[in-house]
Amino acid sequence: MKADLQGPYRKQFLLTFGEVDWARILYFPNLFHLCHSTLEAWFEEHSGQHYERLLSQRKLGFPTVHIAADFMKTMPYGITLDIAMHVTRIGRTSVGLVYLVRAVGETTIRARVQHVVTCVGLERFAPEPVPEDLRQAFAKFEVPVPSEVDG
């Protein structure tokens, strides 16, 4: 393991009325939005730049090329979610991520999201190698997903 490993990146979100459906549980597409919000927060806190700057100044984006989710337990209105983002793979042009979603204070996993993003140059919208500074930042969070949820 890397000496400067920081473990999974964590972000908390209070589920608001606008994120739930008529059954008063998280509306499933909003889970993907929360995962992307976690990634955006990671960029700001650990790459040294806001995601908007990455887009507008560096002309780089990280669009989704694969996403899948398993929902194990409901996420009701008013709960605070703790989303742990694990970097599982850093390829030449892509990054693999797994998000484990729990309620704050709980160990039970409520959802697991597998996500692959690809680095693209926004002027041509074509894949580009992940820049070295971002590769190093992602590497600090390249941690194994706990085996009880691997799969």
C-alpha positions as CSV (number, residue, x, y, z in Angstrom):
1,M,0.0,0.0,0.0
2,K,1.0,3.5,-0.7
3,A,2.5,5.5,2.3
4,D,0.4,8.5,1.6
5,L,-2.8,6.6,1.2
6,Q,-5.8,8.5,2.5
7,G,-8.5,5.8,2.3
8,P,-11.9,6.2,0.7
9,Y,-13.1,9.8,0.2
10,R,-16.2,10.5,2.3
11,K,-19.0,13.0,1.8
12,Q,-22.2,13.4,3.7
13,F,-25.6,14.5,2.3
14,L,-28.9,15.2,4.0
15,L,-31.7,13.8,1.9
16,T,-34.0,16.6,1.1
17,F,-37.6,16.7,-0.1
18,G,-36.6,17.3,-3.7
19,E,-34.5,14.0,-3.7
20,V,-37.2,11.6,-2.7
21,D,-40.2,10.2,-4.6
22,W,-43.9,9.8,-3.6
23,A,-42.9,6.9,-1.4
24,R,-40.6,9.3,0.5
25,I,-37.5,7.4,-0.3
26,L,-34.5,8.4,-2.4
27,Y,-35.6,8.6,-6.1
28,F,-33.0,6.2,-7.7
29,P,-31.6,8.7,-10.3
30,N,-30.7,11.0,-7.5
31,L,-28.3,8.5,-6.1
32,F,-26.2,8.9,-9.3
33,H,-26.4,12.7,-8.8
34,L,-25.1,12.4,-5.2
35,C,-22.2,10.2,-6.4
36,H,-21.3,12.7,-9.0
37,S,-21.5,15.5,-6.3
38,T,-19.1,13.4,-4.2
39,L,-16.7,13.2,-7.1
40,E,-17.0,17.0,-7.7
41,A,-16.3,17.6,-4.0
42,W,-13.3,15.3,-4.2
43,F,-11.9,17.3,-7.1
44,E,-12.1,20.6,-5.1
45,E,-10.7,19.1,-1.9
46,H,-7.9,16.9,-3.3
47,S,-6.9,18.0,-6.8
48,G,-6.5,21.6,-5.9
49,Q,-9.2,22.9,-8.2
50,H,-13.0,23.3,-8.4
51,Y,-14.5,20.9,-11.0
52,E,-15.8,24.0,-12.9
53,R,-12.2,25.2,-13.3
54,L,-11.2,21.7,-14.6
55,L,-14.0,22.1,-17.2
56,S,-13.6,25.8,-18.1
57,Q,-9.8,26.4,-17.8
58,R,-8.2,23.0,-18.3
59,K,-10.8,22.0,-20.8
60,L,-11.0,18.5,-19.3
61,G,-14.1,16.5,-18.3
62,F,-14.7,13.1,-16.7
63,P,-18.0,11.9,-18.2
64,T,-19.6,8.6,-17.1
65,V,-19.0,5.7,-19.5
66,H,-20.4,3.0,-17.1
67,I,-22.6,3.1,-14.0
68,A,-24.4,0.4,-12.1
69,A,-26.1,0.3,-8.7
70,D,-27.3,-2.2,-6.2
71,F,-29.9,-1.0,-3.7
72,M,-29.8,-3.0,-0.5
73,K,-31.9,-0.9,1.9
74,T,-34.2,2.1,1.5
75,M,-32.9,5.7,2.0
76,P,-35.8,7.7,3.5
77,Y,-36.4,11.4,3.5
78,G,-34.5,13.2,6.2
79,I,-31.7,10.6,6.6
80,T,-28.1,11.8,6.3
81,L,-26.1,9.6,3.9
82,D,-22.4,8.9,4.2
83,I,-20.9,8.2,0.7
84,A,-17.5,6.6,0.6
85,M,-15.8,6.9,-2.8
86,H,-13.2,4.2,-3.4
87,V,-10.9,4.5,-6.4
88,T,-10.6,1.0,-7.7
89,R,-8.6,1.5,-10.9
90,I,-6.6,4.2,-12.6
91,G,-6.2,3.4,-16.3
92,R,-4.6,5.4,-19.1
93,T,-7.7,7.4,-19.8
94,S,-10.3,6.2,-17.3
95,V,-10.8,5.9,-13.5
96,G,-12.9,3.2,-11.8
97,L,-14.8,4.1,-8.7
98,V,-17.0,2.3,-6.2
99,Y,-19.3,4.3,-3.9
100,L,-20.6,2.6,-0.7
101,V,-23.6,4.4,0.7
102,R,-24.5,4.2,4.4
103,A,-26.6,6.2,6.8
104,V,-24.4,8.3,9.1
105,G,-23.7,6.2,12.2
106,E,-24.5,2.9,10.6
107,T,-22.4,0.1,9.2
108,T,-25.1,-1.3,6.9
109,I,-24.5,-0.6,3.3
110,R,-27.7,0.8,1.7
111,A,-26.4,1.0,-1.9
112,R,-23.3,0.2,-3.9
113,V,-22.5,2.1,-7.1
114,Q,-19.9,1.1,-9.7
115,H,-18.8,4.0,-11.8
116,V,-16.3,4.4,-14.6
117,V,-15.4,7.9,-15.8
118,T,-13.1,8.7,-18.8
119,C,-10.9,11.8,-19.1
120,V,-11.8,13.7,-22.2
121,G,-10.5,16.9,-23.8
122,L,-13.6,19.1,-24.1
123,E,-12.5,20.8,-27.3
124,R,-12.6,17.5,-29.3
125,F,-14.6,15.5,-26.7
126,A,-12.1,12.7,-27.2
127,P,-10.4,10.5,-24.6
128,E,-7.1,11.8,-23.2
129,P,-4.6,10.4,-20.7
130,V,-5.4,11.2,-17.1
131,P,-3.0,14.1,-16.3
132,E,-0.2,13.2,-13.9
133,D,-1.4,15.6,-11.2
134,L,-4.9,14.1,-11.2
135,R,-3.5,10.5,-11.5
136,Q,-1.4,11.2,-8.3
137,A,-4.4,12.7,-6.5
138,F,-6.6,9.7,-7.4
139,A,-3.9,7.3,-6.4
140,K,-4.1,8.5,-2.8
141,F,-7.7,7.1,-2.7
142,E,-7.0,3.8,-4.5
143,V,-8.2,1.5,-1.8
144,P,-9.7,-2.0,-1.8
145,V,-13.5,-2.2,-1.5
146,P,-14.3,-4.2,1.7
147,S,-14.6,-7.9,0.8
148,E,-18.1,-8.2,2.2
149,V,-19.5,-5.9,-0.5
150,D,-17.1,-6.9,-3.3
151,G,-18.7,-8.5,-6.3
